[in-house]
C-alpha cells in the first residue's frame, strides 16, 4: 500500500538487538582529538627528547601521555557501555 509506514514490530526488535557500537559511531568521533594529542605527544617525546627506546617506559613515565590514554579509555567505555 502506498501510504503504509515501516514501523513494524519486527524492525524495532531487530534494532534493539544490534550492539550499541552501531548506534554510537558519531559519539566515538569525540575521542579523535585525544588520540591525535597522544600520538603527537609520543612523537614529540621520541624526536625532541630522544626517549624512543622503550614505548612502555615512555607511556608509564610521561604523565600527559598516560593521562590522555586513560581519558580516552574512560571516554570510550562511557560511550559504548553507557557508564556514568
Secondary structure, 3 states (H helix, E strand, C coil): CCCCCCCCHHHHHHHHHCCHHHCCHHHHHHHHHHHHHHHHHHHHHHHHCCCCCCHHHHHHHCHHHHHHHHHHHHHHHHHHHCCC
